[in-house]
Amino acid sequence: VAIMIDEDELDEVEEGLVDLAMRGWRTLDEHPLDPRSKRVQLEHNELSTLPKTIGTLEFMWKLDVSHNRLEALPRTIGKCTRLRILNVDHNYLEDIPKELGQCFFLEEINAEHNSLVTVPSTLGSLQQLRELRLKHNRLENLPVEIGGLDTLEVLDCSENENLAMVPEKLRDDSEMVKFVIKLHYDTLKHITQIKQNYADVKDALQKQEHANLRLRDAIEQCKADKEAIIESLVPDEVADTCCVS
């Protein structure tokens, strides 16, 4: 027997739940979200945009806008600092705002079946991220910063034909993808360290060269001072006699 539960009853079951799935809505302009919302379900609608006010949902820990018509996410999503789960699969996203990297508690991002060419390097700041699902996009590269996420358990970038940095035979294996990205990360980190070491040595040599020049000038000045002192100690008549002889 199916039991129908209206929204008021759902709010009693889970405080802060906003279930607006499968409404056929094209916009949320006439349906402002409660700033106290904690779990927002907007999947299976016709939404082409999300309002900037999404950033006012400071208590929201889950946002599901999968199976819509989104072409972009508002940059204000970076203000949802309690967000832990973001589901945006089956949309038309071409990029993800870099501000998402400010949602430091994010654990899961599902952006499968979109039109992403890349994702922002700021995702490398998400030290709680466990799952990053990017299957079936148009990825050409991934930021190597992702390779530094020790918490990452799933990195799915299968069905991305143009992702040259991961060999085609390895793209369906999440563990191998993580391994390859980690190699890229470690290599970049190593190169960066070499560059820094070179810069430090070059700076040290320049400082040493300047010190040597200052030392040379100081020695020359000492010689000049010594000669001046000697001249001041020799009587004028002796100096004149020396000059005549």
Helices and strands as residue ranges (DSSP letters): H 7-13, E 17-19, E 39-41, G 52-56, E 62-64, G 75-79, E 85-87, G 98-102, E 108-110, G 121-125, E 131-133, G 144-148, E 154-156, G 168-170, H 174-233, H 236-244
